């Protein structure tokens, strides 16, 4: 009704098949590197009119829809000229600052913002915003040598380098060490997010038993041929980056499975183990396996206290013979140790009495000499 009263003024054009066809044709020629004829649409019409006339109604309707999508994308896309980019950057940052002010008035939010460009060909002045001036003063006290413009410049340089901390490392070993740590962190974070268990950790060696069967999740999109922990990948930056990028963009992720799928995977796993396709990890054997280790070495706490063997009337209570061969060995060793310590105490007492008589004789001789000397 509005179109009948006011005409088509102010109403966006829905496009037509003719314009859509030659729009796509010109776009196709540019992508192929073919220079457009100087006559513009007229020259294209003379050359491709037969192709347009051969289109069906369905194909023409699809061309109109594609033209609408292109126009919508152009309206939302970033402008390519540097002045237009700068204007868009400043206007958008002011909108974000207004959002901060509104949040502060409504719900009491304070903070600061640093907006920079990660495009090397477009480097506007960083936009720095503090909801309160006192926050910036506090940062100069809390962080040593804090300077807001300098911090913004450093962040912009880091963003222009690709926002990759690994690029800041000096040697390939440092870069490999950082990539391994990032892989471990991203893998564990993805596992925690999928399972909902904050203490979940990735198990590479026991993947089938502890991850698939224990947590009911499977890892999908692993970029390498074999599932190995990062420490076994060496210092190959190509492999490490490949795994890190797969975890970063979500290509490699965990998926929750139900009981039916878990049981099916368990049967497949056991079948591969039986066929020798997979080797089930086992515990490492003891070095002294099959070797007799003898009786246990006794210490001072293993000897019985004589007071513990006495009853209420001071009589010794006989607990009977040991019921196990190892107990008999322990008892024999205890008796041998007791008799040995008794002999040692007896020799010690004899030595002490002999030493005492020697000192006494020496004292008496000293007394005679002193008396003789005084006489």
C-alpha positions in Angstrom: 0.0 0.0 0.0 2.9 2.3 0.9 4.4 1.6 -2.5 1.2 2.5 -4.2 0.9 5.9 -2.3 4.5 7.0 -2.2 5.8 5.1 -5.2 9.1 3.2 -5.1 11.0 6.1 -3.5 12.9 4.9 -0.5 12.4 1.2 -1.2 15.5 -0.8 -1.8 15.7 -2.5 -5.1 15.5 -6.2 -5.1 17.6 -6.5 -8.2 16.9 -8.4 -11.4 18.3 -11.3 -13.2 19.9 -9.2 -15.9 22.0 -7.1 -13.5 22.8 -10.2 -11.4 24.1 -12.1 -14.4 26.4 -9.4 -15.7 27.5 -8.6 -12.1 28.6 -12.2 -11.6 30.1 -12.3 -15.1 32.3 -9.2 -14.5 33.4 -10.6 -11.1 34.3 -13.9 -12.7 36.4 -12.3 -15.4 38.3 -10.2 -12.7 39.1 -13.3 -10.7 40.4 -15.0 -13.9 42.6 -12.0 -14.6 40.7 -11.1 -17.8 40.6 -7.4 -18.6 37.0 -6.1 -19.0 36.2 -4.6 -22.4 36.1 -0.8 -22.6 32.4 -0.7 -23.4 31.4 -1.8 -19.9 28.0 -3.6 -19.6 27.2 -2.9 -23.3 30.2 -4.8 -24.5 29.5 -7.6 -22.1 25.9 -7.7 -23.3 27.0 -8.1 -26.9 29.4 -10.9 -26.0 27.4 -12.9 -23.4 23.7 -12.1 -24.3 23.1 -15.6 -25.7 24.3 -17.2 -22.5 22.0 -15.0 -20.5 19.0 -15.8 -22.7 19.6 -19.5 -22.2 19.1 -19.3 -18.4 16.0 -20.9 -16.9 13.7 -19.2 -14.4 15.3 -21.1 -11.5 18.8 -20.1 -12.5 17.7 -16.5 -12.8 16.1 -16.6 -9.4 19.4 -18.0 -7.9 21.3 -15.1 -9.5 19.0 -12.6 -7.9 19.5 -14.1 -4.5 23.3 -14.2 -4.9 23.2 -10.5 -5.8 21.2 -9.7 -2.7 23.8 -11.6 -0.6 26.7 -9.7 -2.2 25.0 -6.3 -1.5 24.4 -7.3 2.2 28.0 -8.4 2.6 29.3 -5.2 1.1 27.2 -3.2 3.5 28.7 -5.0 6.5 32.2 -5.4 5.2 35.1 -3.2 6.1 35.9 -0.3 3.9 39.2 -0.5 2.1 40.4 3.1 1.9 42.7 4.3 4.7 40.6 7.4 5.6 37.5 5.3 5.7 39.2 2.8 7.9 40.4 5.5 10.3 36.9 7.0 10.5 35.4 3.6 11.2 38.0 2.8 13.8 37.5 6.1 15.8 33.7 5.9 15.6 33.7 2.3 16.8 36.0 3.0 19.7 33.8 5.9 20.8 30.8 3.5 20.7 32.7 1.1 23.0 33.6 4.0 25.4 29.9 4.9 25.5 29.1 1.3 26.3 31.6 1.5 29.2 29.9 4.6 30.5 26.5 3.1 30.3 27.6 0.0 32.2 29.2 2.2 34.9 25.9 4.1 35.4 23.7 1.0 35.4 25.7 -1.7 37.2 28.8 0.0 38.4 31.5 -1.3 36.1 35.0 0.2 35.9 37.9 -0.7 33.7 40.1 0.3 30.9 40.4 -0.5 27.2 43.2 -0.5 24.6 42.2 -0.8 21.0 44.8 -1.3 18.3 45.1 -2.4 14.7 46.7 -5.7 13.7 47.0 -4.7 10.1 50.5 -3.7 9.0 49.2 -1.5 6.3 46.8 0.3 8.6 48.3 1.7 11.8 46.1 4.3 13.5 46.8 5.8 16.8 45.9 3.4 19.6 42.7 4.2 21.4 43.1 4.2 25.2 40.2 4.6 27.5 40.0 4.5 31.3 36.6 4.7 33.0 38.3 6.6 35.9 41.5 8.7 35.7 42.5 7.2 39.1 42.7 3.8 37.6 45.5 5.0 35.2 47.3 6.6 38.2 47.0 3.3 40.1 48.5 1.4 37.2 51.6 3.6 37.3 52.0 2.6 41.0 51.0 -1.1 40.7 53.1 -1.9 37.5 56.7 -0.7 37.4 57.4 1.8 34.6 53.8 1.7 33.4 53.1 4.0 30.5 49.8 3.7 28.7 51.0 4.8 25.2 54.0 2.6 25.5 51.9 -0.4 26.5 49.5 0.2 23.6 52.4 0.4 21.2 53.8 -2.9 22.4 50.4 -4.6 22.1 50.1 -3.3 18.6 53.5 -4.6 17.6 52.6 -8.0 19.1 49.3 -8.1 17.3 50.9 -7.1 14.0 53.3 -10.0 14.4 50.4 -12.5 14.4 49.5 -12.6 18.2 51.8 -15.7 18.6 54.0 -15.8 21.7 56.1 -18.5 20.0 57.3 -15.8 17.6 58.9 -14.0 20.5 61.3 -16.9 21.4 64.9 -16.7 20.2 65.9 -20.3 19.5 64.1 -23.2 18.0 64.4 -25.2 21.2 62.7 -22.4 23.2 60.0 -22.2 20.5 59.5 -26.0 20.6 59.3 -26.0 24.4 56.6 -23.3 24.3 54.6 -25.1 21.6 54.6 -28.3 23.6 53.4 -26.5 26.7 50.7 -24.8 24.7 49.6 -28.2 23.2 49.3 -29.7 26.7 47.4 -26.7 28.0 44.9 -26.7 25.1 44.4 -30.4 25.2 43.7 -30.5 28.9 41.4 -27.5 28.6 39.4 -29.1 25.8 39.1 -32.3 27.9 37.9 -30.5 31.0 35.4 -28.6 28.9 34.0 -31.7 27.3 33.9 -33.9 30.4 33.0 -31.3 32.9 35.7 -32.6 35.3 38.2 -30.0 36.4 40.9 -32.6 37.2 40.7 -34.4 33.9 44.1 -34.8 32.1 45.0 -36.3 28.8 46.4 -39.8 28.8 48.3 -40.7 25.6 49.7 -44.1 26.5 46.4 -45.3 28.2 44.1 -43.4 25.9 41.7 -46.3 25.2 41.4 -47.4 28.8 41.4 -44.1 30.7 40.0 -41.6 28.2 37.6 -43.6 25.9 36.4 -46.1 28.5 37.0 -44.1 31.7 35.7 -40.7 30.6 33.4 -41.7 27.6 35.0 -39.3 25.2 36.9 -39.7 21.9 39.5 -37.4 20.3 38.7 -36.5 16.7 40.7 -34.7 14.1 44.2 -35.6 15.4 46.4 -34.2 12.6 49.2 -36.8 12.8 49.3 -40.5 11.9 49.9 -41.7 15.4 48.6 -40.3 18.7 51.7 -39.4 20.7 52.3 -37.0 23.6 54.1 -33.7 22.7 57.3 -34.7 24.4 57.7 -37.6 22.0 57.4 -35.3 18.9 60.9 -33.9 19.4 61.7 -30.4 18.3 60.0 -30.5 14.9 58.3 -27.1 14.7 56.3 -28.3 11.7 54.6 -31.1 13.6 54.2 -29.1 16.8 52.6 -26.2 14.9 50.3 -28.6 13.0 49.0 -30.1 16.3 48.7 -26.6 18.0 46.8 -25.1 15.1 44.4 -28.1 15.0 43.6 -27.6 18.6 43.4 -23.9 18.3 40.9 -23.7 15.4 38.8 -26.6 16.8 39.7 -29.1 14.0 41.0 -31.4 16.8 38.5 -31.8 19.6 36.9 -34.2 22.0 33.4 -35.6 21.5 31.2 -37.2 24.1 30.0 -40.8 23.4 27.2 -42.9 24.8 27.4 -46.4 26.3 26.6 -48.2 23.0 29.4 -46.5 21.1 31.8 -47.0 24.1 31.1 -50.7 24.2 31.6 -50.9 20.4 34.9 -49.1 20.6 36.0 -51.4 23.5 35.3 -54.5 21.3 37.3 -53.0 18.4 40.2 -52.1 20.8 40.3 -55.7 22.2 40.2 -57.2 18.7 43.1 -55.0 17.5 45.1 -56.0 20.6 44.4 -59.7 19.9 45.4 -59.4 16.3 48.6 -57.5 17.2 47.6 -54.3 15.6 47.8 -52.5 18.9 50.1 -53.2 21.9 48.3 -52.9 25.2 50.6 -51.0 27.6 51.7 -53.0 30.6 53.5 -52.1 33.8 57.3 -52.2 33.9 58.6 -55.5 35.5 60.8 -55.4 38.6 64.5 -55.7 38.1 64.7 -58.4 40.8 61.7 -60.4 39.6 62.2 -64.1 40.5 65.2 -63.5 42.8 64.9 -64.5 46.5 65.3 -61.3 48.5 65.9 -63.1 51.9 64.5 -62.1 55.2 63.5 -58.6 56.2 66.2 -56.5 57.8 65.3 -55.8 61.5 65.7 -52.5 63.2 65.4 -51.4 66.8 61.6 -50.9 66.6 61.1 -54.6 65.5 62.5 -56.0 68.9 59.8 -56.8 71.4 59.8 -54.8 74.6 60.1 -57.2 77.6 57.5 -55.3 79.5 55.0 -56.0 76.7 55.4 -59.8 77.2 54.5 -59.7 80.9 51.0 -60.2 82.2 49.2 -58.5 85.0 51.1 -60.7 87.6 54.5 -60.2 85.9 54.5 -63.6 84.4 55.7 -64.2 80.8 52.9 -65.1 78.3 53.9 -67.6 75.7 52.3 -66.8 72.4 53.2 -70.1 70.9 55.3 -71.0 67.9 55.1 -68.8 64.7 52.5 -69.9 62.2 54.3 -68.8 59.0 57.9 -69.7 57.7 58.7 -66.0 57.4 57.7 -65.5 61.0 60.0 -68.3 62.0 62.9 -66.6 60.1 62.1 -63.4 61.9 62.0 -65.1 65.3 65.4 -66.8 64.6 66.9 -63.6 63.5 65.5 -61.9 66.6 67.0 -64.5 69.0 70.4 -64.3 67.2 70.4 -60.5 67.5 69.4 -60.7 71.2 72.1 -63.2 72.1 74.7 -61.1 70.1 73.7 -58.0 71.9 73.9 -59.8 75.3 77.4 -61.0 74.6 78.3 -57.5 73.5 77.0 -56.0 76.7 78.9 -58.6 78.8 82.1 -57.8 77.0 81.4 -54.1 77.5 80.8 -54.6 81.3 84.1 -56.6 81.6 86.0 -53.9 79.8 84.4 -51.3 82.0 85.4 -53.1 85.2 88.9 -53.6 83.9 89.2 -50.0 83.0 87.9 -49.1 86.5 90.5 -51.2 88.3 93.3 -49.7 86.1 92.3 -46.2 87.0 92.0 -47.2 90.7 95.5 -48.7 90.7 96.9 -45.6 89.0 95.3 -43.4 91.6 96.8 -45.5 94.4 100.3 -45.4 92.9 100.0 -41.7 92.4 99.1 -41.3 96.1 102.3 -43.3 97.2 104.4 -41.2 95.0 102.9 -38.0 96.4 103.4 -39.2 100.0 107.0 -40.2 99.4 107.6 -36.9 97.8 106.2 -35.1 100.8 108.2 -37.2 103.2 
